[in-house]
Amino acid sequence: MKLSVIGCGYLGAVHAAAMASLGHTVVGIDVDQEKIDKLSAGQTPFFEPGLDEILQAGIDSGRLSFSTDYASLADAEVHFIGVGTPQRRDGQGADMTYVDAATNGILSYAKPGSLIAGKSTVPVGTAARLSELAAAKGVRLAWNPEFLREGFAVKDTVDPDRLVYGVADATRDEDVATLDAVYASILERGTPRLVTNQATAELVKVAANSFLATKISFINAMAEISEVAGADVTQLADAIGHDVRIGRKFLNAGVGFGGGCLPKDIRAFAARAEELGKGESVAFLKQVDEINLRRRQHVVDRVVDSFDGQVFGHRVAVLGLAFKPDSDDIRDSPALDVAVRLKGLGAEVVSFDPEAMDNARRLHPQLAYADSLEHALEGAEAVVVVTEWKQFRELDPVATAAKVARPIVFDGRNILDPVAWKAAGWTYTGMGR
């Protein structure tokens, strides 16, 4: 099929390349000329495992192209909206500027009878509003939310755990048939497909993110209690995780969640609930957000305490800047936030991340960035692990002790073995341990 993808950021670039890898002819459209030039040359504007390969393969095959001109989508049968919905500057809600602009751009050139499939995370009610605009141009609209995990985005696109179609009742059969044709090879593998109305599809993504954020903040709240009670939150998580109603996944206490989705999505969801007169239904999300944010300061406080309340002038190695491993994304990153807060208190912060340092340097040039993990550790009076990269997880405590000035480590992700590190002479502090 002929497809267009509007927005070539994280979501859109991955979706465009993945759809081309499934055999479709795809044009990706974005207003950022520099981004389009990079993608057209086979260069990804961000780090995502596996994307380089399918991007170049799509370009080489002739099935994948990129443009800043909306006119290039005129022949497409399905138009995917994959633009960002950042938090508004004047409040907690989602900024719909880019979604609205993408919709208007599509409708200026789309042929009657084609389908717009929204993938962006939007406030419930958006699809109904945009459907009226589309109908006036003879274009159909459905909502097809994405469920990408950074670091696994390519796999999550070509081999998702489910597909959700939110369609208008009047065009249900036609819209479903069109999306089935797009995802035919995925459906042939037995991937679950759920057909809902538009409002349900819009709620699926924010509900999923809200549940995930709640689970993470719950175990971090338990970590706070565990520390003062003398318990070990990792053993607590293991014990309650055996309950099939709860499960062990995402019960890992640490410095909290970040990224471009969870924080802004739960805030936007709470704001939309307020607009609908049901703010009390998700009022708990404000506490989820508060628990998450105070974990960052908790790590900073523990580091400061190790210097008897004065961190000024002391060399601190911060290992990690991305909000999660296998990503260079620093949006709302707890790791970067910890580094910035320590620097603000006068610490001599030296940071290292395998992929995110260029992004961090552009945003926070005041920080010092090491060119290697060894350089970051050299002479450090405290080591703070805040992103769970494999190379941090696999650090040898004995060899690492020989590099630092003071063997004190703060395990912000509970990825190190406390017994081994203590045996090597380290003062070890975990989260809730």
Beta strands, then each sheet from edge to edge (+ up, - down):
strand 1: 2-6
strand 2: 25-29
strand 3: 64-67
strand 4: 78-81
strand 5: 115-118
strand 6: 140-143
strand 7: 163-167
strand 8: 193-197
strand 9: 315-319
strand 10: 348-352
strand 11: 368-369
strand 12: 382-385
strand 13: 408-411
strand 14: 427-430
sheet 1: 3+ 2+ 1+ 4+ 5+ 6+
sheet 2: 7+ 8+
sheet 3: 11+ 10+ 9+ 12+ 13+ 14+
end
